[in-house]
């Protein structure tokens, strides 16, 4: 190999290393903002003014640099394409609202908009107040609601991946029944449960092992 070719190869090698280093730096900068924190699968991003929120099944989140995605109050004025799965219709005079938890929605041209709670609310007789269900696994407490798990922090609730082995007393109304090898499983948002004498236990789907 002559000197010219050797020099060319050396320069190309150095350029490749520099490119890799730069790429790695960019990746660290991008990912490092929320390293270790996630949102539920299927979340939607919404923007109200300059503020950015995320929502999934009627729960709203904002990003916190220290704790990740924190559960927050539903931002009034936010527009959504669809309602939470278990929203109920509420009539106040001649106006129609939709309610999920303490959040009220009204129809809008492009979907639904979050509005202030009406001064007088007529709840249907079948309305059930939504509450978080306390779930313990070993010595750790989780909060469960509508198929999702949360942990308490000093600053509020944080969504977490479903802890394997945790047992809940109920499942979301839209949980799907799946039969595999003679056993029944239940799925909601890619989280799988199996019924036990003590409740519905979070499991790994055997067909995914």
Backbone as ProteinMPNN parsed JSONL, in Angstrom:
{"seq_chain_A": "XXXXXXXXXXXXXXXXXXXXXXXXXXXXXXXXXXXXXXXXXXXXXXXXXXXXXXXXXXXXXXXXXXXXXXXXXXXXXXXXXXXXXXXXXXXXXXXXXXXXXXXXXXXXXXXXXXXXXXXXXXXXXXXXXXXXXXXXXXXXXXXXXXXXXXXXXXXXXXXXXXXXXXXXXXXXXXXXXXXXXXXXXXXXXXXXXXXXXXXXXXXXXXXXX", "coords_chain_A": {"N_chain_A": [[0.849, -1.193, 0.0], [0.604, 2.159, -0.92], [1.771, 5.411, 0.242], [-0.133, 7.405, -0.164], [-2.631, 6.054, -0.386], [-2.725, 4.868, 2.137], [-2.9, 7.139, 3.738], [-5.356, 8.124, 2.902], [-7.12, 6.106, 3.793], [-6.729, 6.31, 6.557], [-7.746, 8.853, 7.059], [-10.416, 8.442, 6.352], [-11.14, 6.601, 8.3], [-10.853, 8.1, 10.653], [-12.808, 10.02, 10.156], [-15.069, 8.429, 10.222], [-15.094, 7.608, 12.919], [-15.433, 10.075, 14.129], [-17.968, 10.701, 13.182], [-19.514, 8.669, 14.375], [-19.121, 9.327, 17.06], [-20.318, 11.832, 17.155], [-22.931, 11.129, 16.467], [-23.577, 9.487, 18.652], [-23.48, 11.375, 20.679], [-25.581, 13.055, 20.001], [-27.692, 11.245, 20.258], [-27.588, 10.669, 23.026], [-28.217, 13.177, 24.035], [-30.819, 13.516, 23.114], [-32.279, 11.301, 24.133], [-31.684, 11.389, 26.819], [-33.261, 13.266, 28.068], [-35.633, 12.149, 28.981], [-34.87, 9.784, 30.155], [-35.455, 6.562, 31.295], [-38.122, 6.974, 31.827], [-41.528, 6.523, 30.879], [-44.491, 6.544, 28.783], [-47.897, 5.334, 28.728], [-48.694, 2.733, 26.351], [-50.146, 3.715, 23.298], [-50.816, 6.332, 23.883], [-51.933, 9.773, 23.44], [-50.873, 12.867, 22.116], [-51.416, 16.209, 23.077], [-51.914, 19.743, 22.701], [-52.147, 22.739, 24.472], [-52.331, 25.978, 24.095], [-49.128, 27.048, 24.727], [-48.419, 24.864, 26.136], [-47.71, 21.406, 26.523], [-49.344, 18.337, 26.628], [-50.126, 14.921, 27.536], [-52.26, 12.188, 26.929], [-54.18, 9.361, 27.97], [-56.641, 7.013, 27.962], [-58.337, 8.741, 29.422], [-56.727, 9.8, 31.404], [-54.409, 12.34, 32.225], [-51.172, 13.668, 31.477], [-48.087, 15.38, 32.253], [-44.751, 16.26, 31.38], [-42.161, 15.895, 33.683], [-38.972, 16.928, 34.598], [-37.657, 15.6, 36.664], [-39.196, 13.463, 37.62], [-40.391, 12.241, 35.494], [-43.244, 11.406, 33.587], [-45.929, 12.94, 34.875], [-49.098, 12.558, 36.487], [-51.7, 14.803, 35.891], [-54.175, 17.458, 36.316], [-56.942, 17.505, 34.051], [-56.452, 19.49, 31.209], [-58.225, 22.4, 30.745], [-60.005, 23.371, 27.866], [-58.607, 21.845, 26.084], [-58.508, 19.981, 23.056], [-59.766, 16.919, 21.892], [-59.73, 13.958, 19.896], [-61.334, 11.795, 20.47], [-63.441, 10.334, 23.051], [-62.717, 9.221, 26.45], [-62.751, 5.649, 27.057], [-64.763, 4.903, 28.928], [-66.446, 7.037, 29.346], [-69.369, 8.807, 30.346], [-72.66, 9.933, 29.429], [-74.052, 13.063, 30.282], [-76.757, 15.067, 31.236], [-77.568, 18.453, 31.413], [-79.944, 20.573, 31.857], [-80.703, 21.74, 28.696], [-78.303, 21.101, 27.663], [-75.647, 18.921, 26.667], [-73.255, 16.918, 28.165], [-70.187, 15.088, 28.555], [-68.782, 12.832, 30.795], [-65.897, 11.806, 32.526], [-64.408, 10.529, 35.282], [-63.756, 13.411, 37.109], [-63.771, 15.069, 34.976], [-65.098, 17.012, 32.366], [-66.558, 16.956, 29.145], [-67.449, 18.395, 25.982], [-69.116, 18.21, 22.814], [-67.316, 19.051, 19.855], [-66.386, 20.622, 16.715], [-64.184, 19.154, 15.708], [-64.08, 16.929, 17.266], [-63.92, 16.564, 20.623], [-64.075, 18.834, 23.394], [-62.479, 19.841, 26.399], [-64.194, 21.078, 29.155], [-65.327, 23.407, 31.723], [-66.738, 22.123, 34.755], [-70.245, 21.74, 34.823], [-72.553, 23.908, 36.608], [-74.679, 22.604, 37.857], [-75.164, 19.229, 38.058], [-76.697, 16.472, 36.618], [-76.632, 13.282, 37.366], [-76.654, 10.086, 35.82], [-78.515, 7.234, 37.005], [-77.01, 4.97, 36.879], [-74.438, 5.789, 37.068], [-71.135, 5.453, 38.165], [-68.798, 6.275, 40.555], [-65.482, 6.853, 39.72], [-62.586, 5.397, 41.012], [-59.24, 5.051, 42.205], [-57.758, 1.901, 42.559], [-56.268, 0.272, 45.233], [-53.4, -1.661, 45.111], [-51.359, -4.195, 46.268], [-48.102, -5.482, 46.095], [-45.893, -7.641, 47.347], [-44.181, -5.562, 49.449], [-44.866, -3.221, 48.278], [-46.943, -0.584, 47.241], [-49.319, -0.118, 44.697], [-51.325, 1.838, 42.491], [-54.292, 1.235, 40.811], [-56.156, 1.652, 37.871], [-58.632, 1.478, 35.493], [-57.222, -0.385, 33.924], [-54.593, 0.463, 34.057], [-51.487, 1.043, 35.789], [-50.145, 2.839, 38.588], [-47.771, 4.755, 40.503], [-47.3, 6.305, 43.661], [-45.732, 9.42, 44.253], [-43.835, 12.004, 45.956], [-44.623, 14.237, 44.522], [-46.891, 13.582, 43.148], [-48.832, 11.307, 41.049], [-47.368, 8.704, 39.081], [-47.23, 7.054, 36.025], [-46.632, 3.559, 35.547], [-45.133, 0.564, 34.209], [-47.111, -2.403, 34.033], [-46.882, -4.292, 36.947], [-45.562, -7.506, 37.162], [-47.342, -10.211, 38.503], [-48.931, -8.73, 40.211], [-52.174, -8.348, 41.677], [-55.478, -7.542, 40.838], [-58.787, -6.439, 41.738], [-60.715, -6.078, 39.861], [-61.389, -5.628, 36.325], [-60.989, -3.501, 33.409], [-63.975, -2.528, 31.616], [-63.735, -2.934, 28.921], [-61.884, -4.934, 28.567], [-60.395, -7.608, 26.804], [-61.237, -10.984, 26.171], [-59.137, -13.767, 25.871], [-58.41, -16.921, 24.667], [-56.121, -19.495, 25.248], [-54.403, -22.445, 24.797], [-56.333, -23.801, 26.278], [-56.736, -22.152, 28.465], [-58.04, -19.125, 29.892], [-57.338, -15.768, 29.226], [-57.009, -12.24, 29.854], [-56.924, -9.174, 28.138], [-55.789, -5.837, 28.006], [-54.784, -2.96, 26.526], [-52.331, -4.173, 25.822], [-51.571, -5.373, 28.174], [-51.66, -8.222, 30.172], [-53.849, -10.406, 31.9], [-54.732, -12.962, 34.267], [-57.333, -14.836, 35.644], [-57.592, -15.501, 39.104], [-58.156, -17.11, 42.314], [-57.806, -14.971, 44.038], [-58.174, -12.69, 42.621], [-57.458, -10.77, 39.608], [-54.573, -11.554, 38.047], [-51.565, -10.038, 36.954], [-49.846, -11.15, 34.179], [-47.369, -12.661, 32.01], [-48.066, -13.073, 28.649], [-48.34, -16.35, 27.563], [-47.966, -17.073, 24.908], [-46.219, -15.223, 24.028], [-43.808, -15.651, 25.125]], "CA_chain_A": [[0.0, 0.0, 0.0], [1.428, 3.362, -0.96], [1.52, 6.389, 1.31], [-1.364, 8.15, -0.459], [-3.775, 5.217, -0.011], [-2.733, 4.724, 3.599], [-3.387, 8.392, 4.306], [-6.781, 8.21, 2.606], [-7.821, 5.189, 4.699], [-6.656, 6.865, 7.911], [-8.677, 9.977, 7.128], [-11.764, 7.893, 6.347], [-11.371, 5.98, 9.617], [-11.056, 9.184, 11.614], [-14.098, 10.626, 9.866], [-16.104, 7.513, 10.715], [-15.108, 7.7, 14.381], [-16.029, 11.361, 14.486], [-19.397, 10.605, 12.915], [-20.102, 7.854, 15.423], [-19.103, 10.087, 18.311], [-21.336, 12.869, 17.058], [-24.232, 10.464, 16.531], [-23.794, 9.07, 20.03], [-23.735, 12.56, 21.481], [-26.932, 13.481, 19.72], [-28.621, 10.275, 20.841], [-27.611, 10.869, 24.475], [-28.914, 14.425, 24.318], [-32.24, 13.346, 22.839], [-32.88, 10.307, 25.006], [-31.408, 11.698, 28.209], [-34.281, 14.13, 28.641], [-36.638, 11.36, 29.687], [-34.292, 8.459, 30.35], [-36.056, 5.8, 32.377], [-39.522, 7.295, 32.011], [-42.319, 6.168, 29.716], [-45.923, 6.774, 28.777], [-48.607, 4.11, 28.339], [-48.852, 2.488, 24.923], [-51.371, 4.254, 22.726], [-51.114, 7.685, 24.361], [-52.088, 10.832, 22.439], [-50.272, 14.141, 22.509], [-52.261, 17.364, 22.82], [-51.265, 21.006, 23.048], [-53.047, 23.808, 24.886], [-51.442, 27.133, 24.077], [-47.729, 26.63, 24.618], [-48.207, 23.711, 27.014], [-47.888, 20.1, 25.9], [-49.858, 17.302, 27.521], [-50.298, 13.595, 26.959], [-53.444, 11.582, 27.533], [-54.433, 7.952, 27.679], [-57.796, 6.484, 28.685], [-58.905, 9.733, 30.316], [-55.723, 10.303, 32.352], [-53.56, 13.335, 31.569], [-49.805, 13.692, 31.975], [-47.108, 16.365, 31.793], [-43.4, 15.77, 31.638], [-41.395, 16.518, 34.757], [-37.589, 16.489, 34.379], [-37.147, 14.796, 37.768], [-40.009, 12.288, 37.887], [-40.946, 11.668, 34.281], [-44.568, 11.867, 33.186], [-46.757, 13.013, 36.066], [-50.538, 12.716, 36.304], [-52.128, 16.178, 36.185], [-55.579, 17.742, 36.027], [-57.241, 17.65, 32.627], [-56.322, 20.916, 30.831], [-59.444, 22.954, 30.176], [-59.806, 23.922, 26.529], [-57.916, 20.881, 25.228], [-59.336, 19.29, 22.068], [-59.431, 15.514, 21.695], [-60.463, 13.329, 18.797], [-62.302, 10.823, 20.977], [-63.662, 10.339, 24.49], [-62.215, 8.037, 27.161], [-63.632, 4.5, 26.799], [-65.885, 4.737, 29.867], [-67.132, 8.31, 29.572], [-70.826, 8.692, 30.367], [-73.371, 11.14, 28.987], [-74.693, 13.786, 31.377], [-77.64, 16.125, 30.739], [-77.781, 19.6, 32.296], [-80.881, 21.376, 31.078], [-80.701, 21.34, 27.289], [-76.909, 20.875, 27.262], [-75.154, 17.559, 26.81], [-71.847, 16.793, 28.537], [-69.66, 13.732, 28.738], [-67.958, 12.887, 32.0], [-65.05, 10.705, 32.946], [-63.894, 11.053, 36.547], [-64.29, 14.757, 37.319], [-63.502, 15.849, 33.769], [-66.282, 17.137, 31.523], [-66.289, 17.207, 27.735], [-68.567, 18.686, 25.11], [-68.816, 17.981, 21.401], [-66.699, 20.134, 19.106], [-66.33, 20.238, 15.297], [-63.129, 18.185, 15.414], [-64.038, 15.902, 18.3], [-64.463, 16.968, 21.911], [-63.267, 19.821, 24.101], [-62.614, 19.785, 27.855], [-64.85, 22.297, 29.636], [-65.537, 23.486, 33.167], [-67.874, 21.335, 35.227], [-71.481, 22.538, 34.889], [-72.909, 24.246, 37.999], [-75.565, 21.567, 38.406], [-74.961, 18.019, 37.256], [-77.65, 15.393, 36.82], [-75.921, 12.042, 37.076], [-77.504, 8.913, 35.599], [-78.567, 6.329, 38.165], [-75.991, 3.93, 36.737], [-73.101, 6.384, 37.153], [-70.292, 4.926, 39.238], [-67.629, 7.127, 40.76], [-64.215, 6.178, 39.43], [-61.581, 5.525, 42.052], [-58.05, 4.219, 42.052], [-57.77, 0.693, 43.38], [-54.976, 0.018, 45.861], [-52.911, -3.006, 44.833], [-50.075, -4.425, 46.932], [-47.266, -6.596, 45.651], [-44.87, -7.66, 48.401], [-44.367, -4.411, 50.34], [-45.015, -2.038, 47.44], [-48.327, -0.262, 46.879], [-49.587, 0.452, 43.381], [-52.701, 2.264, 42.284], [-54.775, 0.646, 39.56], [-57.38, 2.275, 37.382], [-58.953, 1.313, 34.073], [-56.214, -1.169, 33.231], [-53.269, 1.078, 34.159], [-50.889, 1.067, 37.128], [-49.469, 4.083, 38.946], [-47.077, 4.805, 41.793], [-47.33, 7.601, 44.316], [-44.472, 10.108, 44.542], [-44.139, 13.23, 46.699], [-45.177, 15.256, 43.636], [-48.09, 13.116, 42.467], [-48.84, 9.956, 40.51], [-46.559, 8.423, 37.903], [-47.586, 5.791, 35.373], [-45.566, 2.572, 35.466], [-45.519, -0.663, 33.527], [-47.845, -3.318, 34.909], [-45.963, -5.18, 37.683], [-45.889, -8.922, 37.068], [-47.753, -10.821, 39.764], [-49.898, -7.905, 40.932], [-53.55, -8.82, 41.527], [-56.507, -6.512, 40.95], [-60.104, -7.0, 42.018], [-61.587, -5.916, 38.7], [-60.756, -5.288, 35.056], [-61.768, -2.542, 32.629], [-65.115, -3.122, 30.926], [-63.38, -3.269, 27.546], [-60.844, -5.967, 28.521], [-60.727, -8.655, 25.837], [-60.99, -12.365, 26.576], [-58.313, -14.525, 24.929], [-58.201, -18.311, 25.08], [-54.876, -20.073, 24.732], [-54.073, -23.742, 25.401], [-57.364, -24.17, 27.23], [-56.808, -21.187, 29.563], [-58.558, -17.813, 29.514], [-56.579, -14.584, 29.619], [-57.678, -10.979, 29.556], [-55.938, -8.206, 27.631], [-56.154, -4.444, 27.842], [-53.606, -2.148, 26.206], [-51.161, -5.047, 25.787], [-51.316, -5.91, 29.513], [-52.397, -9.478, 30.229], [-54.265, -10.852, 33.224], [-55.36, -14.275, 34.373], [-58.16, -14.857, 36.84], [-57.18, -16.387, 40.192], [-59.095, -16.973, 43.441], [-57.58, -13.709, 44.739], [-58.323, -11.553, 41.719], [-56.885, -10.886, 38.274], [-53.13, -11.416, 38.202], [-50.805, -9.625, 35.782], [-48.983, -12.24, 33.74], [-46.815, -12.582, 30.668], [-48.82, -13.933, 27.758], [-47.479, -17.488, 27.253], [-47.645, -17.14, 23.478], [-45.203, -14.223, 23.744], [-42.567, -16.016, 25.813]], "C_chain_A": [[0.884, 1.241, 0.0], [0.981, 4.36, 0.102], [0.202, 7.109, 1.098], [-2.597, 7.356, -0.046], [-3.882, 5.037, 1.492], [-3.293, 5.97, 4.267], [-4.89, 8.533, 4.094], [-7.601, 7.323, 3.559], [-7.836, 5.733, 6.121], [-7.662, 7.994, 8.083], [-10.123, 9.487, 7.164], [-12.105, 7.276, 7.694], [-11.655, 7.04, 10.664], [-12.413, 9.845, 11.406], [-15.23, 9.758, 10.38], [-16.232, 7.562, 12.219], [-15.773, 8.984, 14.822], [-17.528, 11.334, 14.271], [-20.104, 9.803, 13.985], [-20.175, 8.603, 16.735], [-20.186, 11.141, 18.307], [-22.726, 12.27, 17.163], [-24.553, 10.045, 17.954], [-24.148, 10.243, 20.918], [-25.16, 13.04, 21.262], [-27.947, 12.536, 20.357], [-28.738, 10.463, 22.343], [-28.416, 12.11, 24.826], [-30.418, 14.251, 24.15], [-32.909, 12.426, 23.853], [-32.75, 10.698, 26.475], [-32.462, 12.556, 28.868], [-35.287, 13.332, 29.456], [-36.156, 9.931, 29.93], [-34.94, 7.768, 31.542], [-37.523, 6.076, 32.598], [-40.28, 6.997, 30.722], [-43.758, 6.618, 29.888], [-46.616, 5.472, 28.387], [-48.658, 3.956, 26.819], [-50.176, 3.057, 24.443], [-51.727, 5.649, 23.211], [-51.263, 8.656, 23.178], [-51.478, 12.113, 22.978], [-51.215, 15.277, 22.145], [-51.526, 18.617, 23.278], [-52.334, 22.037, 23.367], [-52.198, 25.057, 25.035], [-50.016, 26.673, 23.841], [-47.431, 25.371, 25.433], [-48.537, 22.416, 26.288], [-48.305, 19.083, 26.956], [-49.94, 15.987, 26.76], [-51.491, 12.962, 27.663], [-53.604, 10.145, 27.081], [-55.553, 7.464, 28.571], [-58.308, 7.466, 29.739], [-57.976, 10.269, 31.381], [-54.781, 11.234, 31.59], [-52.205, 13.42, 32.263], [-49.078, 14.935, 31.464], [-45.728, 15.848, 32.162], [-42.736, 16.596, 32.727], [-39.956, 16.024, 34.634], [-37.048, 15.579, 35.469], [-37.903, 13.475, 37.943], [-40.582, 11.65, 36.634], [-42.304, 12.253, 33.965], [-45.52, 11.778, 34.368], [-48.222, 13.165, 35.692], [-50.943, 14.118, 36.74], [-53.626, 16.314, 35.918], [-55.779, 17.89, 34.524], [-57.197, 19.13, 32.251], [-57.585, 21.42, 30.143], [-59.136, 23.606, 28.82], [-59.105, 22.977, 25.575], [-58.922, 20.199, 24.295], [-58.841, 17.855, 21.898], [-60.286, 14.938, 20.573], [-61.545, 12.384, 19.297], [-62.402, 10.938, 22.494], [-62.975, 9.148, 25.143], [-63.215, 6.888, 27.011], [-64.866, 4.433, 27.69], [-66.549, 6.058, 30.217], [-68.639, 8.099, 29.504], [-71.452, 10.016, 29.957], [-74.116, 11.749, 30.166], [-75.512, 14.927, 30.783], [-77.783, 17.212, 31.809], [-78.666, 20.566, 31.526], [-80.934, 20.848, 29.65], [-79.293, 21.056, 26.769], [-76.5, 19.43, 27.535], [-73.66, 17.602, 27.108], [-71.474, 15.321, 28.535], [-68.686, 13.797, 29.898], [-67.143, 11.618, 32.157], [-64.271, 11.201, 34.149], [-64.554, 12.398, 36.797], [-64.031, 15.66, 36.127], [-64.735, 15.831, 32.869], [-65.874, 17.543, 30.105], [-67.586, 17.626, 27.048], [-68.132, 18.486, 23.669], [-68.244, 19.249, 20.772], [-66.593, 19.684, 17.653], [-65.302, 19.155, 14.981], [-63.024, 17.097, 16.469], [-64.722, 16.371, 19.566], [-63.511, 17.962, 22.57], [-63.533, 19.695, 25.593], [-63.145, 21.123, 28.353], [-64.935, 22.273, 31.158], [-66.747, 22.644, 33.549], [-69.112, 22.222, 35.283], [-71.874, 22.802, 36.338], [-73.821, 23.23, 38.655], [-75.492, 20.354, 37.493], [-76.012, 16.987, 37.627], [-76.976, 14.102, 36.402], [-76.908, 10.91, 36.816], [-77.455, 7.984, 36.803], [-77.472, 5.282, 38.105], [-74.577, 4.482, 36.87], [-72.362, 5.834, 38.367], [-69.066, 5.805, 39.359], [-66.353, 6.317, 40.54], [-63.241, 6.415, 40.586], [-60.385, 4.656, 41.704], [-58.142, 3.054, 43.025], [-56.368, 0.459, 43.934], [-54.596, -1.439, 45.654], [-51.534, -3.156, 45.472], [-49.377, -5.628, 46.32], [-46.039, -6.602, 46.539], [-45.117, -6.467, 49.319], [-44.566, -3.112, 49.56], [-46.479, -1.825, 47.072], [-48.372, 0.349, 45.484], [-51.036, 0.917, 43.36], [-53.123, 1.809, 40.896], [-56.071, 1.322, 39.155], [-57.496, 2.049, 35.885], [-57.834, 0.621, 33.301], [-54.797, -0.653, 33.35], [-52.807, 1.118, 35.61], [-50.109, 2.365, 37.34], [-48.754, 3.898, 40.281], [-47.191, 6.215, 42.342], [-45.912, 8.135, 44.466], [-44.813, 11.353, 45.351], [-44.795, 14.311, 45.842], [-46.428, 14.797, 42.892], [-47.944, 11.698, 41.949], [-47.989, 9.854, 39.252], [-47.014, 7.087, 37.33], [-46.388, 4.861, 35.346], [-46.062, 1.374, 34.658], [-46.184, -1.61, 34.529], [-46.881, -4.265, 35.611], [-46.423, -6.638, 37.622], [-46.232, -9.489, 38.443], [-48.74, -10.001, 40.565], [-51.31, -8.41, 40.656], [-54.525, -7.674, 41.751], [-57.85, -7.194, 41.192], [-61.05, -6.908, 40.827], [-60.753, -5.567, 37.478], [-61.589, -4.226, 34.341], [-62.889, -3.242, 31.868], [-64.757, -3.56, 29.511], [-62.237, -4.281, 27.451], [-61.302, -7.109, 27.621], [-60.357, -10.032, 26.386], [-60.213, -13.087, 25.477], [-58.11, -15.93, 25.481], [-56.942, -18.842, 24.425], [-54.573, -21.353, 25.513], [-55.054, -24.119, 26.502], [-57.51, -23.236, 28.409], [-57.283, -19.831, 29.048], [-57.675, -16.701, 30.082], [-57.393, -13.349, 29.251], [-56.613, -9.953, 29.16], [-56.537, -6.82, 27.56], [-54.884, -3.641, 27.649], [-52.316, -2.954, 26.323], [-50.698, -5.47, 27.18], [-52.221, -7.126, 29.668], [-52.649, -9.895, 31.676], [-54.799, -12.279, 33.129], [-56.108, -14.326, 35.698], [-57.649, -15.89, 37.828], [-58.205, -16.251, 41.314], [-58.964, -15.633, 44.164], [-57.705, -12.491, 43.832], [-57.703, -11.834, 40.364], [-55.386, -10.567, 38.339], [-52.475, -11.021, 36.878], [-49.823, -10.731, 35.43], [-48.36, -11.879, 32.392], [-47.585, -13.55, 29.778], [-47.928, -15.099, 27.318], [-47.127, -17.585, 25.782], [-46.604, -16.092, 23.075], [-43.864, -14.563, 24.386], [-41.543, -16.508, 24.794]], "O_chain_A": [[1.798, 1.363, 0.815], [-0.04, 4.179, 0.766], [-0.51, 7.397, 2.06], [-3.51, 7.905, 0.572], [-4.976, 5.05, 2.057], [-4.055, 5.886, 5.23], [-5.611, 8.997, 4.977], [-8.643, 7.74, 4.065], [-8.847, 5.628, 6.814], [-8.341, 8.089, 9.104], [-10.954, 10.025, 7.896], [-13.229, 7.411, 8.176], [-12.578, 6.902, 11.467], [-13.091, 10.191, 12.374], [-16.224, 10.259, 10.905], [-17.342, 7.56, 12.751], [-16.571, 8.997, 15.759], [-18.283, 11.878, 15.076], [-21.171, 10.197, 14.457], [-21.178, 8.524, 17.445], [-20.888, 11.336, 19.3], [-23.597, 12.809, 17.846], [-25.679, 10.226, 18.415], [-25.002, 10.135, 21.798], [-25.861, 13.39, 22.211], [-28.944, 12.979, 20.929], [-29.84, 10.424, 22.891], [-29.194, 12.111, 25.78], [-31.202, 14.772, 24.943], [-33.981, 12.739, 24.37], [-33.617, 10.369, 27.284], [-32.561, 12.582, 30.095], [-35.744, 13.789, 30.503], [-36.947, 8.988, 29.911], [-34.975, 8.307, 32.648], [-38.129, 5.467, 33.481], [-39.761, 7.185, 29.622], [-44.188, 7.014, 30.971], [-45.994, 4.599, 27.781], [-48.664, 4.949, 26.092], [-51.204, 2.902, 25.102], [-52.843, 6.109, 22.972], [-50.785, 8.394, 22.074], [-51.568, 12.399, 24.173], [-51.753, 15.312, 21.038], [-50.637, 18.56, 24.128], [-53.306, 22.191, 22.626], [-51.433, 25.182, 25.99], [-49.734, 25.984, 22.86], [-46.305, 24.873, 25.416], [-49.51, 22.336, 25.539], [-47.703, 18.984, 28.025], [-49.839, 15.938, 25.534], [-51.701, 13.178, 28.857], [-53.221, 9.767, 25.974], [-55.437, 7.493, 29.796], [-58.673, 7.052, 30.839], [-58.382, 11.108, 32.186], [-54.403, 10.953, 30.453], [-52.106, 13.265, 33.48], [-49.396, 15.472, 30.403], [-45.561, 15.1, 33.125], [-42.748, 17.826, 32.696], [-39.733, 14.815, 34.571], [-36.081, 14.854, 35.237], [-37.317, 12.479, 38.365], [-41.209, 10.595, 36.723], [-42.499, 13.464, 34.062], [-45.877, 10.686, 34.81], [-48.554, 13.818, 34.703], [-50.576, 14.568, 37.825], [-54.26, 15.412, 35.371], [-54.884, 18.347, 33.813], [-57.842, 19.947, 32.909], [-57.965, 20.923, 29.082], [-58.132, 24.3, 28.663], [-59.009, 23.264, 24.382], [-60.042, 19.883, 24.697], [-57.64, 17.614, 21.775], [-61.412, 15.376, 20.337], [-62.559, 12.19, 18.628], [-61.557, 11.56, 23.138], [-62.678, 8.164, 24.467], [-64.411, 7.135, 26.854], [-65.912, 3.954, 27.253], [-67.155, 6.181, 31.282], [-69.126, 7.306, 28.698], [-70.854, 11.08, 30.117], [-74.736, 11.036, 30.955], [-75.024, 15.667, 29.929], [-78.081, 16.919, 32.966], [-78.194, 21.289, 30.649], [-81.179, 19.663, 29.422], [-79.106, 20.8, 25.579], [-76.946, 18.807, 28.499], [-72.894, 18.245, 26.39], [-72.331, 14.437, 28.515], [-67.862, 14.708, 29.978], [-67.634, 10.509, 31.948], [-63.546, 12.191, 34.051], [-65.776, 12.517, 36.707], [-64.068, 16.884, 36.254], [-65.336, 14.782, 32.637], [-64.972, 18.356, 29.903], [-68.678, 17.256, 27.478], [-66.949, 18.579, 23.339], [-68.637, 20.365, 21.113], [-66.698, 18.489, 17.374], [-65.519, 18.332, 14.091], [-62.003, 16.417, 16.564], [-65.939, 16.555, 19.598], [-62.303, 17.935, 22.335], [-64.669, 19.471, 26.01], [-62.607, 22.176, 28.012], [-64.653, 21.259, 31.796], [-67.67, 22.475, 32.753], [-69.026, 23.357, 35.753], [-71.558, 21.996, 37.213], [-73.752, 23.014, 39.865], [-75.735, 20.456, 36.29], [-76.196, 16.665, 38.801], [-76.773, 13.859, 35.212], [-77.904, 10.791, 37.53], [-76.465, 7.956, 37.534], [-77.045, 4.761, 39.135], [-73.612, 3.722, 36.793], [-72.916, 5.765, 39.464], [-68.372, 6.052, 38.373], [-66.178, 5.238, 41.105], [-63.11, 7.54, 41.067], [-60.508, 3.655, 40.999], [-58.556, 3.216, 44.173], [-55.394, 0.452, 43.182], [-55.365, -2.343, 45.979], [-50.647, -2.336, 45.241], [-49.997, -6.66, 46.063], [-45.231, -5.674, 46.493], [-46.189, -6.38, 49.918], [-44.447, -2.024, 50.124], [-47.168, -2.754, 46.649], [-47.568, 1.216, 45.14], [-51.866, 0.435, 44.131], [-52.388, 1.985, 39.924], [-56.963, 1.539, 39.975], [-56.594, 2.377, 35.115], [-57.532, 0.991, 32.166], [-53.877, -1.26, 32.802], [-53.613, 1.212, 36.535], [-49.503, 2.91, 36.418], [-49.084, 3.014, 41.071], [-47.18, 7.192, 41.594], [-44.992, 7.378, 44.774], [-45.984, 11.725, 45.423], [-45.453, 15.205, 46.373], [-46.972, 15.55, 42.085], [-47.04, 10.97, 42.359], [-47.904, 10.795, 38.464], [-47.165, 6.107, 38.06], [-45.257, 5.305, 35.148], [-47.264, 1.202, 34.455], [-45.855, -1.611, 35.715], [-46.131, -4.976, 34.942], [-47.554, -6.953, 37.995], [-45.509, -9.276, 39.416], [-49.336, -10.515, 41.512], [-51.615, -8.846, 39.545], [-54.416, -6.931, 42.726], [-58.025, -8.374, 40.888], [-62.075, -7.589, 40.793], [-59.568, -5.254, 37.583], [-62.774, -4.07, 34.638], [-62.766, -4.415, 31.515], [-65.397, -4.454, 28.958], [-61.675, -4.472, 26.372], [-62.46, -7.525, 27.673], [-59.298, -10.212, 26.987], [-60.58, -13.029, 24.303], [-57.689, -16.104, 26.624], [-56.717, -18.671, 23.227], [-54.497, -21.337, 26.742], [-54.668, -24.681, 27.527], [-58.333, -23.493, 29.287], [-56.975, -19.436, 27.923], [-57.32, -16.705, 31.261], [-58.329, -13.407, 28.453], [-55.546, -9.877, 29.768], [-57.667, -6.648, 27.104], [-54.005, -3.643, 28.511], [-51.323, -2.467, 26.864], [-49.551, -5.884, 27.349], [-53.405, -7.073, 29.336], [-51.789, -9.757, 32.546], [-55.247, -12.734, 32.077], [-55.59, -13.916, 36.736], [-57.314, -17.013, 37.451], [-59.046, -15.353, 41.265], [-59.903, -15.199, 44.831], [-57.375, -11.378, 44.241], [-57.453, -12.986, 40.009], [-54.995, -9.442, 38.651], [-52.781, -11.582, 35.826], [-49.061, -11.191, 36.281], [-48.771, -10.926, 31.73], [-47.737, -14.722, 30.121], [-46.859, -14.865, 26.754], [-46.08, -18.134, 25.44], [-46.157, -16.066, 21.928], [-42.889, -13.833, 24.206], [-40.426, -16.867, 25.166]]}, "name": "protein", "num_of_chains": 1, "seq": "XXXXXXXXXXXXXXXXXXXXXXXXXXXXXXXXXXXXXXXXXXXXXXXXXXXXXXXXXXXXXXXXXXXXXXXXXXXXXXXXXXXXXXXXXXXXXXXXXXXXXXXXXXXXXXXXXXXXXXXXXXXXXXXXXXXXXXXXXXXXXXXXXXXXXXXXXXXXXXXXXXXXXXXXXXXXXXXXXXXXXXXXXXXXXXXXXXXXXXXXXXXXXXXXX"}
